[in-house]
Amino acid sequence: MNSSGKSVDVIIGSPRDSFWETVQVILRGYYPYKLLQFQTVDKLLDYNESEFTPVLALIDGQDGSAATNEWVQSTKMNFPNCKLIVLHSAATSLDFGAVKKNGADEIMHISFDREFISDMVLQLAPIDMEGDHIPITALMPVDLRDIEVSLDINFDIYIHLPANHRSLLMYKAGAQVGLRQIEKFQNSHRQMYIKKTQMKAFFEYARTVMSLRNIPFPVSMTEKFHRSKKAIYEIMAVFLNGSNTDFQEGKKIYESCKNILGDLELTKELQGPALFDEAFRYTGNARTPYHDCICLSAYASFFAQALGWKSDVCEGAAIAGLLHNIGTSTLPISLTEKNSEKMTAEERAEYYQYPERSINLVKAKKVPLAPEIARAISEHRENPKGTGFPNKLTSTDISDLGRLLAFAYCFHELTSLKDERQALTPEMALEQLENDAVSGQGKVDLIIATSLSKKWKSSKIAA
C-alpha cells in the first residue's frame, strides 16, 4: 500500500473527454492517484517516460470488444505489471470472456458498478489517505453490532458529514469504542465508517468479536453486507455480458439472489420492535445502485412481514427489491448522473423506461421470476395518483406487491444520504409518508402507509 505520500500513476485510456471527466468524478478526492489520459492506442504505445510507472489502468470499453481488446493488449504490452480495469456501458455489447482473456483484471459497468469501482481500484492499487476530506466512496459503513466495547480496535473509525463532504476521525487504531457512543449512533440511526483499505483488519477484528460471543459461524454482519454487494456485482456482470446465455445461467442468478437474502437474514421471522429495528439498520446509507438494491430488498421484506404477509410473498418482495434497478444500467451515463428534475423532456422519457428495462434484462437472461415479482419491479415507481412511471398506473391498477415496493422505495429515498442532504430518521420518514398519504398528496398507498405506521407505533408500546 502506498503510504509514503508519493503519487501513484494511473492510465486512463479513452478517446472520449466524457470518459476522462467521469473517471475524475469517480476518483475525486483520491489525491495520491496521478491520472494520465491517452486518447489513442498509438500514444499509449509510444509513451516511454522513465519515471512513469503505472500500477493501474482504467480503459474505456464503450467501443465494443475489438477496440477494447486492442486497448487491453497494448496496455499490457507496454506496461506488463499494470493492473487493468475495463469500464463499459450499455452503448455497445462487450464479450467479457474475450476481454479478460486478453489481460483485463476486471470488467465493470461505469455507472451501475460505480461504488464497487472504488473498491476494486483500492484493491488493485492500494493507497492510504489521511485528514478529514477522505471521500465517502473510500469509506465503508460498519454494522454497530460488530463492535465490542471491551476490545481494542485495529482500524480507524470515521463519521461522515454529508453537508460539507467531510469525514472526521473518531477513533484511531488501538482505542476502544465506548458503549455510550455506540448507543448514541444506534438511537440516531447514524453510520460509523472504516477505510476500505482497512477492511481486512476489520473483518479479522469482527471474527474475534464473534468468537468471543461464542457465535458458531463467526462472520460479521458487515462482512456479510460486503459479500452481498460483491454477489450483486457478479450478478450484474452476467446481466451485462454480451455473450449468449441459457436457462442454467438464469437459475444461477435466481439462486444467487436467494443466497444474498439468506446471508443478510432478510427473510428471518421477527416480531414487534425487533422487526422494525432490523429494517431500520439499513437507513442512513449513501445512495448507490448497490446500496439501493440491498436496502430496498430489506425494507420490502421486513415491511411485508410487518403487514402479516406470507413468508413466500416476503421472499418475493425481497427479490424484487434486489433486482428493481438493474434497468438503470441500460441508460446513457449522462442520465445516471443527473437529477430527474433537471432532465429534458426527452431525457426524462428515457429515464422513465428503466423499470421495464429491468424486466427485459431479467427475461433476456432467463431468470425464473414469478410473474407477480416481475410485475412489482415494473410498478415500483408508480403511485396512486397516476403520475408515476413508466405507465402512469392509478391505485386500482397497481398490484399489492407493487404498492409495497413503491412504499419501500419512497422510504429509502427519505432515509438515505444523497448529495448534501441529510437523511431523515426512519421514524420521521414513516410519519411523513403517512401524513402525505392521508392528505392525498403522497406517492404511496394509503393503506400500506397507515398500516405500517400503526404497526410501528404498536411495536414501540410493546417495547
N, C-alpha and C positions, 0 to 999 in steps of 0.2 A: 504494500500500500504506500502511495506517495504521502508522506507526512513532513517533508522537508521544506515545504513552502515553494518548491520549484514547480514550474508549469509542466503540463503533460500534453504532448502533441496529439491532436485528433484530426483525422482526414474526413472531410465532408465531400463526397463525390456525387455531383449532380450538375446538369446543365441549367437547372432552374434556380432563379433567385428566390422563388417562393419556398423551395425546399430548404435552402440556406436559412431563410428567415424563420421557418418552422423549427428547425434544429436549434437555432439560437434561443427561441422561446422555451423549448423543452429543457435546455441546459442553462437557462438563465439563473445566475447565482452560483453556478458550479465554477468558481473562479480559478481553480488550478488547471482547468482544461483550456488549452490554446487551440482554437479551431482554425483550420486552413482549408479553404474551398478550392476544389479542382473542377472546372466546368467541362473538361473533356478528358477522355482516357489518355490521349497523347500527352497532355500536360502532366498528368499523373506519372506516366512512364518516364518522361524527360526530367522530372524533378529529382535532383541528387544532392541537395544541401546536406553537408556532413553533420550538421547539428540537428537536423530534423529526424527524430526517431519516434515515429507514431506508434502508440500502443493500441490504438483503436481507430477503426474506420466506420463511418456511417454512410452507406451507399443508397442512392435513390433507386428504388425498384419499380418505379411507376411507368417504365417504358417497355415492359414485357420481359420475358425470360431471356431472349437472345442478347438484348442490350445489357441487362443486369448481369448476365454471366460474363460478358466482356469486362465490365467494371470489376467484378469479383476476381476474375483470373488475373487482370492487370495489377490490381492492388496486391494480391498475394505474390505476384512475380517480383514486384519492386520492393515490397515490404513483407517478407515471408513470416515474420514473427508478429505481425499486426493482427489483432482480433478484429472480426468484421461482422457488423450487423447490417442487414438489408431492411430498409423501411419502405413499405409498399402501401398502396391504396387500392380502392376498387376500380380505379381508372382502367387498368389493364390486368388481364389474368396472368398469374405467375405460377410456374411449376416449382413448388418448394423443393421437391426431391432433387431436381437438376441443379438448382441454385446452391443447395447445401453440398452437393457432390463436388461442385467447383470451388468450395472453400468457405462459404458463409457459415459463421458460427450460429447465428440466429436470424430468423426472418420474422419481422414484426409489423403490425399494421400501424401506420404513422399517427392515426388519431385514436382508434379504439384501444390499442395497446399502450397508449402514451404513458400511463402510470407505470407500467411494467418496463417500459424502455429505460427509465431512470434506474430501476432495479438492475436491469441487465448491464447497463453502462457501468454502474458502480461495481458490479460483479466482475466484469471483464477488464476494467481499468480502474481499480480501487484508488480513491483519493480520500484524504481527511480534510474536513472543513471545520473551522473554529469560528467563534463570535456569535452574534445574535441575529445574523441575516442568513442563516442556513435555509435554503428553500424547503418548503413543506414537502416537495417531492423527494427530497433526500432523507426525509424522516419517515418513521413507521409507527403507527399507533400501537400501544400495547394494552392488553386486557388487564385491568387492575386486579383481577383475581389471581394473576400470575405473580404478583408481588408479595413477598413475605417480609413483614416489618422487622423481624429479628435477624435477617440475613443481609450481609454486605452485598451491595450490587457491584457487578464487574463491567458496568457500562454507564454512560451518561444519560440523564433523563431531562427532557425538554418539555416546555409548553409552547404552543403556537398562538400568536396574536394575529388573527386574520386582518384586522382593520389596518394595521401598519406593516404587515408582512414580516414580522419579526418572530424569531424562535429563541426563547430565553432558556438558558441553562438553569435547571432547578437543583439537580443533584449530580455530583461528579462520581465517577467510579470509586468505590471504597466506602461510600456513605451507606446509611440505612434510611429507608423511606419511612417517615412517621405515620402511625395509624391515623392520626387526625387529618393529615394531608390526604391520605387515600380516601377517607370518608368524605372529605370536602369535595374531592373530584367526583366521587360516586354520586353525591347528592346534587351536584350541579351538572352532571352528565357531560363533563369535560374530559378531554383526552390527554393522556401522557404519551410522549413520543421518545423514541430512541433513534440514533442514526442507523440507517440501513447498513452501513459498513460495520456496525456492531451487532448485527442480527445474530450471528453465530454465537457470540458471547452471551447474548440474552437468552437464546434457546438453551444453552448449557446451564445457565443460572436457573431458568424456569424448570428444567428437568430435575435439578436438585431440589427445588421447592416441591415439585410433585412427589418426589421420592420421600422427602421428609414428612409429607402428609399421607404417606402410605397409599398413594393412588396407584392402582395396578398397572396402568399404561401411562407412564409419565410424559405425556405430550401436552404442552400448554395450549390454552385457547388461542394465544397469539400465534403460535406455530401452526395451529390448525387453520386459522384465518389466512395466514400467508400461503399455506399449502393449497387452500381452496382457490386463492387468486391465481396460483400457478396452474391449477387444474382448469380454470376458466380460460387462461391463456392458451393452453393446449387444445381445449375445445374450439376456441376461436380459430386456431391455426387450421383445424380441419374444415371449418366453415369457409375460410378464406382461401384455402388451397385450390388452385385452378385445375388440379388433376381430377380424373374420374373417381367416382365413389360408388359404394354398393350398400346393400341393406345392413351388412355386418358393421360397417363404419357408423351408420345411423344408430344402431343398437349400442355401440360403444359410447357414443355421445350421450345417449339417454342414461346409460349406466353410470357414466362419469358424473352426470347431474345428480343422480341419486346418491352417489358416493360423497359428493360435496355436502348434501343435506345431512347425511349420516355423520360426516366428520365434524360439522358445526352443530350437530344435535338440533337441527331446525324443526324436526318433526317429533321431538320427545314430548310426551304428555305432561302438561303443567296445569296448575290451577291457581286462581286468586292472584295475590301480589307477585308470586314467583313468575307467573306468565308475563305480566307487564314488565317486571324487572328485566326479564330475559330479552324481551323485544326492545326495551329502551337502551340496552347496552350498545346497540348499533347506531344510536344517534350521535351527532357531533362529528361524523366523518366528513372528509373533504369529498366534493362531488367529482368522481372519476367514473368511467364506464364500469370498471371492475367493482368498485365500492357500490355503485348503483345496483349492479347485479345481485351482490350478496345482501345488501341492506333491504332491497325490495323483496327478495326471497324470504328473509327473516320476518319482515313486517307482514307480508301476505300470509305466511304460515301461522304465525302467532295470533294475528288478528282473526284468522279463520277459526282457530281453536277457541279464542275468546268468545266468538259468536256461537259456539257449540256445533260447528260443522264436523262431519265425519272425518276420520283420520285420512282416508284416501283423497278426500277433497282438499284437506290441508296440505297433503303432499303435492297435489296438482297445483295448488296456489303457489307453493314454494318453487316448483319447477318453472311455472310461468314467470315468476319473478326473476329467476336466473337468466332466462332467455328473452326477456321483454325488449331489450335494447340492441340486440345484435344487428338489427337492420340499420342502425346508425353507421355501421362500418361501410355501407354502400354509398354514403353521402359524400359529396365533394369535401375536401379538407377544410375549405373556407367556411362551410356551413357548420361544421362541428365546433369551430372556434368562435361562432357568432351567436350573440343573444338573439332569440327568436323575435323579440320586439324590434330589433334593428335590421331584420331581413327585408329584402324587397318582396313584392307580391309573388314573383316567380320563385325566389329562394324559399319563401315560406311554403309554397305549394309543394316543392320537392321535399322539404323537411317533414311535412305532414304525412308523407308516404312511408316513413321509417317503420311504423308498427306492422304494416302489411309486408314490407320487405323483410322484416324479421321472420314472418311466417313463410315467405318464399324461400329464405335460406334454410329453414327447418325442412321444408318439403324437398328442396334440391339435394340435401344430404340424407334424405330418407330417415329422419328421426321419427320413431313411432310415438308421436304425441297423440293423446286422446283429443278428439275434436273440441271438447269444452276448454281444454288448456290452450289450444291454438286460438280459439275464439277470444279468450280472455286477453291473450297477448295483443291481438289486433284491436281490442277495445280499451286498453289501459290509459289512453289519452282522450277518451270520450267523456262527456259529462251530461248530467240530467237536463241541462238547458238546451242541448243540441248545438252547442258552439264548439265542441271538441273536434278531434280529428282521429282518423282520416275520413270518416263517413258522416260526421255530424249527427250521430245517433242520439235520440232522446231517451229518457229514462226507461220507458217501457221496452225499448229495443236492445238495451244492454243487458247481458247475462249477469247473474248474481256474482259469478267469479270475476267478470269484467268490472263490475262495480267495486268489488273488494280490491282488485289490483289498482284501479284508479284512485281509490282512497289511500292505499299504501304509497302510491307514487306521490300524491299531494303531501302526505305526512313526511315522506322522505325529503321533499323539496324544502319544507319548513324547518326540518331538524338537522340539515346538513350544512356544511361550510361551503360557500361559493363566493369567489372574489373577495370583496371586503365585507361581506355581510356576515354578521354573527348569527349562529343557528339559534332557533327557538328551543326552549326546553320541550321535551315530549309532552309534558302536561299542558303547557301553553299551546302547543300545536293541536292537541286533541280538542281543547276548548275553542280555539279559533275555527277549526274545521266544523265543529258542531254549530257554533254561532252563525257561521256563513251559510250552512245548510238550512238552518231554521229560518234565516232571513230570506232564503230563496236566491241569494247571490253567490252561493258556493259552487264549487266544481265537483262536489262529492255527493254521494247518495245520502238522503236524509235519514233513512232507517239505519244504515250502517254507521253513520256518524253519531247518531243519538244512542244507538245500542252500545257501541264501543265506549263512548263517554260514560254511559251508565255503568257498564261493567268495570271500567277503571275506577270510578268513584266508589263502587261497592267493594272493590279489592282493597282500597285504602282504608275503608271502615273495618274490613276484616283483619287488616294488619294491625 
